[in-house]
Amino acid sequence: MTKKKLNNTKPEVAFFEIEPWEQEYIKKGLKGFKLRFFENIIGKKDLKNLKNISVLSPFIYSKVDKNILESLPALKLVATRSTGFDHIDVAGADKKKVKVCNVPFYGENTVAEHAFALILSLSRNIHLSHERTMKGDFRLDGLQGFDLKDKTIGIIGGGHIGQHVARIARGFEMNILVSDPNRDPKLAKRFGFKYTSLENLLKKSQVITLHAPYNKHTHHLINCKNIKLIQPGTILVNTARGGLIDTTALVEALHDGRLAGLGTDVLEAEKYVFKEERELVSPKFTGKPKEDKEWLKTIVEQHVLINSSQVVVTPHNAFNSKEALQRILDTTIENITKWYTKKKLNNQVIIKK
């Protein structure tokens, strides 16, 4: 009797940016909950039908801002299926007493492997070789690459993903530098790397890869000024967040030869890739002319990067392995279940006041 009553009172949960196979997986893990699934990004048109949801589970492209939060009166938990939570107004959620939790650990090896896929594509010109042979051209002109052995790799961000990158780099017999505000000498000894400043890392590395979180302190961590410290011929890889690097700096560094190649799974203005062109040129783009001008500039520069033979772009796909996706769902199911049973949320995002 008690169990039946509990099942009947389980709250309503809405999932956005969800694929059919994920729906079946979640149904098995959240039995008794009233589940709503949407393949699209959350938008205004969805809100009128979500007045009763207690839990919202978005992915990275659904922006959970003040308007979304205020339109969901019954909302108690935002369980994002991502590590990053810059798409969520955490402060606004805190004011409404809405808890926010994420998936901090799911793709350490997955993202690190993708980063090295980009590194190898650039270091051995895999992308250009493939494109050429698809046209029946087997000439080797212009396809000479370079060995990773004995090169220095600079890892910006020494967290779980960065540490796995270091493990892989050791297998390639690379010298490893790490820039991170939090230093752990025991960790450095264990994985065979040296901590250094960001500036020194940019100067000394032939390969640079970013694995830092995106926030106001890391916005344009690499910019038009410090990118000039990079030695000519360096390759740069970003599988973290597009906003870590100023797009203008990338375009200029590729143009003047300071960067030999760029491998990126993220773009600074990637959210606009999903908008129709007519929306981008609309006079009501955001209502902020200065902001519009800057974003439009970034979007144009972004297209320059995408169409460059020096650049390998993947569509925010670094997390996308079968095993990693299942870990994301497992953690999200655990987060929602713990919230419902009033257990401590291991992955709750705590706002610093």
Rosetta blueprint (number, residue, H / E / L):
1 M L
2 T H
3 K H
4 K H
5 K H
6 L H
7 N H
8 N H
9 T L
10 K L
11 P L
12 E E
13 V E
14 A E
15 F E
16 F E
17 E L
18 I L
19 E L
20 P H
21 W H
22 E H
23 Q H
24 E H
25 Y H
26 I H
27 K H
28 K H
29 G H
30 L L
31 K L
32 G L
33 F L
34 K E
35 L E
36 R E
37 F E
38 F E
39 E L
40 N L
41 I L
42 I L
43 G L
44 K H
45 K H
46 D H
47 L H
48 K L
49 N L
50 L L
51 K L
52 N L
53 I E
54 S E
55 V E
56 L E
57 S E
58 P L
59 F L
60 I L
61 Y L
62 S L
63 K L
64 V E
65 D L
66 K H
67 N H
68 I H
69 L H
70 E H
71 S L
72 L L
73 P L
74 A L
75 L L
76 K L
77 L E
78 V E
79 A E
80 T L
81 R L
82 S L
83 T L
84 G L
85 F L
86 D L
87 H L
88 I E
89 D L
90 V H
91 A H
92 G H
93 A H
94 D H
95 K H
96 K L
97 K L
98 V L
99 K E
100 V E
101 C E
102 N L
103 V L
104 P L
105 F L
106 Y L
107 G L
108 E H
109 N H
110 T H
111 V H
112 A H
113 E H
114 H H
115 A H
116 F H
117 A H
118 L H
119 I H
120 L H
121 S H
122 L H
123 S H
124 R L
125 N L
126 I H
127 H H
128 L H
129 S H
130 H H
131 E H
132 R H
133 T H
134 M L
135 K L
136 G L
137 D L
138 F L
139 R L
140 L L
141 D L
142 G L
143 L L
144 Q L
145 G L
146 F L
147 D L
148 L L
149 K L
150 D L
151 K L
152 T E
153 I E
154 G E
155 I E
156 I E
157 G L
158 G L
159 G L
160 H H
161 I H
162 G H
163 Q H
164 H H
165 V H
166 A H
167 R H
168 I H
169 A H
170 R H
171 G H
172 F L
173 E L
174 M L
175 N E
176 I E
177 L E
178 V E
179 S E
180 D L
181 P L
182 N L
183 R L
184 D L
185 P H
186 K H
187 L H
188 A H
189 K H
190 R H
191 F H
192 G L
193 F L
194 K E
195 Y E
196 T L
197 S L
198 L H
199 E H
200 N H
201 L H
202 L H
203 K H
204 K H
205 S L
206 Q L
207 V E
208 I E
209 T E
210 L E
211 H L
212 A L
213 P L
214 Y L
215 N L
216 K L
217 H L
218 T L
219 H L
220 H L
221 L L
222 I E
223 N L
224 C L
225 K L
226 N H
227 I H
228 K H
229 L H
230 I L
231 Q L
232 P L
233 G L
234 T E
235 I E
236 L E
237 V E
238 N E
239 T L
240 A L
241 R L
242 G H
243 G H
244 L H
245 I E
246 D L
247 T H
248 T H
249 A H
250 L H
251 V H
252 E H
253 A H
254 L H
255 H H
256 D L
257 G L
258 R L
259 L E
260 A E
261 G E
262 L E
263 G E
264 T E
265 D L
266 V L
267 L L
268 E L
269 A L
270 E H
271 K H
272 Y H
273 V H
274 F H
275 K L
276 E L
277 E H
278 R H
279 E H
280 L H
281 V L
282 S L
283 P L
284 K L
285 F L
286 T L
287 G L
288 K L
289 P H
290 K H
291 E H
292 D H
293 K H
294 E H
295 W H
296 L H
297 K H
298 T H
299 I H
300 V H
301 E H
302 Q H
303 H H
304 V H
305 L H
306 I H
307 N L
308 S L
309 S L
310 Q L
311 V E
312 V E
313 V E
314 T L
315 P L
316 H L
317 N L
318 A L
319 F L
320 N L
321 S L
322 K H
323 E H
324 A H
325 L H
326 Q H
327 R H
328 I H
329 L H
330 D H
331 T H
332 T H
333 I H
334 E H
335 N H
336 I H
337 T H
338 K H
339 W H
340 Y H
341 T L
342 K L
343 K L
344 K L
345 L L
346 N L
347 N L
348 Q E
349 V L
350 I L
351 I L
352 K L
353 K L
